[in-house]
């Protein structure tokens, strides 16, 4: 039984390339420590890693590790596109990711933003072309909200890999999981800790996230009542969804990596878990989508300046 869920762990690498996470006090992981962490994860049986061209030095760090160790992760990266980018330029950006990753082939490439796809469908043409050349095994999209998935369905876009936000706070995609599996789409869940929001006390929340106070309090109460660490409850809640293939967990240091690997290794299904976490869901998409946090903070600042 031990370790059998490690094949569902996908290591998130954004902290290896940039400062990331609302509760992250350490900043970007130093390169030497990052290489040690990648080596430890590989030794323990973790084989999947998630990155993106936009994650600063992340692709380079992974590529350096591969070159020095000879150990190859199954890498999922993401490509972005501005409205004016042509297909040749977009294809070249994927080749650049291959070079940085020291890889001949990628497990997956996702369109990083659905907005990029809407503004420039050539990004999907580029991804599909490199798949046809045998350089990519699976292609798909990184989504933020169900409406984006509905639009893919309506347009008849064929994809076989998708990344969605999923956590104790965010279960918006639950109604679509069976349909996706019926289409043989591989489902990866990210934002398991909602960028670290799960680890903040209600009193620590900035004004723009005060609406999450009740859910955060409920999660903390369940954690204390059941004697389970917050990060274990968050990961177990996503692992409990059998239709989710991979669970992406980012780490800001070696200790956190060891803890997360331990959680995946010892996971056991708990039928009462969802009952424990009842009341932790958040409906407000301004809270569930971290890219909106900065916009809300700017709006709050401007309002304060006007009222000063």
FENWOWO-V347733 format. One record per residue. RES is the residue in one small letter. OMEGA is omega in radians with two decimals (none if undefined). NEAR is the number of other C-alpha atoms within 10 Angstrom. D_CENTER is the distance of its C-alpha to the mean C-alpha in Angstrom with 2 decimals. Layout:
res/omega/near/d_center
RES/OMEGA/NEAR/D_CENTER
RES/OMEGA/NEAR/D_CENTER
//
This chain:
res/omega/near/d_center
x/-3.08/8/26.00
x/3.05/11/24.51
x/-3.00/15/21.47
x/3.10/12/21.26
x/3.09/18/17.69
x/3.11/24/16.44
x/3.08/16/16.17
x/3.14/19/13.26
x/3.02/25/11.31
x/-3.07/25/8.88
x/3.06/25/8.98
x/-2.98/22/6.44
x/-3.08/26/9.16
x/-3.14/24/8.93
x/3.09/25/11.55
x/-3.07/30/13.67
x/-3.13/25/14.39
x/2.97/16/14.54
x/-3.00/17/15.14
x/3.03/19/12.08
x/-3.06/20/11.79
x/-3.12/16/14.65
x/-3.13/15/16.00
x/-3.13/16/15.63
x/-3.05/10/19.31
x/-3.06/13/19.29
x/-3.09/16/17.70
x/3.12/21/16.58
x/3.09/22/17.27
x/-3.03/15/20.62
x/-3.11/18/20.81
x/3.11/10/23.18
x/3.12/13/21.10
x/3.12/24/17.97
x/3.10/20/20.21
x/3.13/13/21.49
x/3.13/21/18.12
x/3.11/25/17.18
x/3.13/16/20.67
x/-3.14/16/20.43
x/-3.14/21/17.24
x/3.13/15/18.94
x/-3.10/11/22.16
x/3.07/15/20.72
x/3.08/14/19.49
x/-3.06/21/15.78
x/-3.10/20/15.68
x/3.11/23/12.23
x/-3.11/23/10.21
x/3.13/24/7.43
x/3.10/25/8.90
x/3.08/24/10.55
x/-3.11/20/14.12
x/-3.11/16/13.38
x/3.07/19/11.95
x/-3.08/17/15.59
x/-2.99/21/16.96
x/-3.13/27/13.91
x/-3.13/28/15.24
x/-3.14/21/18.68
x/3.12/22/17.99
x/3.13/26/16.63
x/3.10/21/19.64
x/3.11/17/22.04
x/-3.14/23/21.00
x/-3.12/19/21.57
x/-3.07/14/24.86
x/-3.02/9/26.14
x/-3.04/12/25.25
x/3.13/9/25.49
x/-3.06/13/22.43
x/2.98/18/20.06
x/2.93/24/16.47
x/-2.96/16/15.24
x/2.96/24/13.12
x/3.08/22/10.72
x/-3.05/25/11.05
x/-3.14/23/11.28
x/3.10/24/14.56
x/-3.12/21/15.71
x/2.98/23/19.22
x/-3.06/13/21.87
x/-3.06/14/24.46
x/-3.08/10/27.14
x/3.09/14/25.42
x/-3.04/16/27.31
x/-3.12/19/26.16
x/3.12/12/27.67
x/-3.12/15/25.82
x/3.07/21/22.43
x/-3.14/20/23.33
x/3.12/13/24.38
x/3.09/17/21.07
x/3.05/23/19.49
x/3.11/17/22.46
x/3.08/14/21.78
x/3.09/21/18.28
x/3.13/20/20.12
x/-3.12/14/22.66
x/-3.11/18/20.38
x/-3.10/26/18.59
x/-3.05/18/22.11
x/3.04/19/21.33
x/-3.05/11/23.61
x/-3.14/17/21.09
x/3.07/22/17.37
x/-3.12/17/15.81
x/2.97/23/13.72
x/-3.13/29/13.60
x/2.91/25/11.83
x/-2.94/24/13.36
x/-3.10/22/11.05
x/3.11/16/12.77
x/3.07/21/14.90
x/3.08/16/17.43
x/-3.13/18/17.88
x/-3.14/19/18.80
x/-3.10/13/21.17
x/-3.09/13/22.82
x/-3.10/19/23.09
x/3.12/17/22.92
x/3.12/22/24.02
x/3.11/28/20.46
x/3.06/22/20.19
x/-3.12/17/23.65
x/3.12/21/22.66
x/-3.12/25/19.69
x/-3.13/20/22.03
x/-3.14/15/24.88
x/3.02/19/23.21
x/3.13/18/22.24
x/3.10/11/25.91
x/3.11/9/26.88
x/-3.11/13/25.07
x/-3.11/21/22.59
x/3.12/21/19.48
x/-3.09/17/19.20
x/-3.11/21/16.73
x/-3.14/26/15.83
x/-2.98/23/14.00
x/2.94/25/11.95
x/-3.04/23/8.71
x/3.10/19/10.10
x/-3.08/21/10.46
x/-3.08/16/13.56
x/3.13/15/15.82
x/3.12/11/18.46
x/3.09/16/16.59
x/3.10/21/16.49
x/3.14/12/20.13
x/3.06/13/21.03
x/3.09/15/19.77
x/-3.09/11/21.92
x/-3.10/9/24.82
x/3.13/9/24.80
x/3.13/9/24.77
x/-3.13/11/21.99
x/3.13/12/21.49
x/-3.12/18/18.06
x/3.07/17/16.92
x/-3.14/22/13.14
x/3.10/22/10.72
x/-3.07/22/7.08
x/3.00/20/7.38
x/-3.11/23/6.83
x/-3.11/27/8.86
x/3.06/26/10.67
x/-3.13/26/14.33
x/-2.91/27/14.52
x/-3.13/21/12.99
x/-3.07/14/14.51
x/-3.07/19/15.31
x/-3.12/15/14.30
x/-3.10/13/16.43
x/-3.06/10/19.48
x/-3.01/12/17.97
x/-3.11/16/16.77
x/3.12/13/20.30
x/3.13/10/20.98
x/3.13/18/17.98
x/3.07/15/19.10
x/3.09/8/22.59
x/-3.12/12/21.56
x/3.09/12/20.20
x/3.07/20/16.68
x/-3.01/19/14.06
x/3.07/19/11.25
x/-3.14/22/7.72
x/3.09/22/6.15
x/3.12/23/3.01
x/-3.12/23/5.07
x/3.12/25/7.48
x/-3.08/22/9.64
x/3.12/22/9.28
x/3.11/18/9.26
x/3.10/16/12.17
x/-3.11/24/14.19
x/-3.06/25/14.82
x/-3.12/18/16.80
x/3.03/15/19.00
x/-3.14/12/22.42
x/-3.12/19/23.62
x/-3.13/10/26.02
x/-3.06/13/23.39
x/3.03/17/21.61
x/-3.04/12/22.53
x/-3.07/11/24.67
x/-3.13/18/22.07
x/-3.12/18/20.07
x/3.13/14/23.24
x/3.10/17/22.66
x/-3.05/21/20.01
x/-3.11/18/22.82
x/3.14/15/23.97
x/3.13/20/20.67
x/3.11/25/20.09
x/-3.13/18/23.70
x/3.12/17/23.43
x/3.14/25/20.54
x/3.11/23/22.58
x/3.13/15/25.70
x/3.13/21/24.28
x/-3.14/19/23.07
x/-3.09/12/26.57
x/-3.08/10/28.40
x/-3.13/12/26.81
x/-3.13/9/26.70
x/3.10/12/23.03
x/-3.13/12/20.71
x/-3.07/18/18.11
x/3.09/19/15.19
x/3.13/16/16.83
x/-3.11/24/17.26
x/-3.13/21/13.64
x/-3.12/22/12.55
x/-3.13/23/15.77
x/3.13/19/15.32
x/3.09/20/12.35
x/-3.13/23/14.18
x/3.08/16/17.19
x/-3.04/13/16.01
x/-3.06/9/17.60
x/3.06/16/16.43
x/-3.03/21/12.75
x/-3.10/17/12.89
x/3.10/23/9.93
x/-3.08/26/7.90
x/3.09/22/5.16
x/3.07/22/6.92
x/-3.13/26/7.71
x/3.11/23/11.46
x/3.11/24/14.15
x/-3.06/18/17.02
x/-3.10/17/18.81
x/3.13/10/19.70
x/3.09/14/16.25
x/3.13/19/15.32
x/3.13/15/18.54
x/-3.09/14/17.96
x/3.09/20/14.64
x/3.09/21/16.35
x/3.13/16/19.26
x/3.11/19/17.49
x/-3.08/22/16.23
x/-3.03/19/19.73
x/-3.09/15/21.63
x/3.03/19/19.80
x/-3.08/14/22.50
x/3.11/12/22.37
x/-3.07/11/23.74
x/-3.09/9/25.22
x/-3.03/8/25.73
x/-3.12/15/22.20
x/3.07/14/21.53
x/3.11/10/24.96
x/-3.01/17/24.20
x/3.12/21/21.24
x/-3.11/14/23.19
x/-3.13/16/23.22
x/3.14/22/19.74
x/3.11/20/18.34
x/-3.13/21/18.10
x/-3.04/14/19.38
x/-3.12/12/19.31
x/3.05/13/16.71
x/3.07/16/17.65
x/-3.07/21/16.06
x/-3.11/26/13.07
x/-3.03/16/12.00
x/-3.13/17/11.83
x/3.10/11/13.21
x/-3.09/14/16.29
x/-3.12/16/16.93
x/3.14/11/18.67
x/3.13/13/20.69
x/3.12/16/21.91
x/3.11/15/22.84
x/-3.14/13/24.81
x/3.13/13/26.53
x/3.13/14/27.47
x/-3.12/12/28.85
x/3.10/12/30.86
x/3.12/11/32.23
x/3.12/10/33.26
x/3.14/9/35.01
x/-3.08/8/36.89
x/-3.08/7/38.03
x/none/6/39.04
//
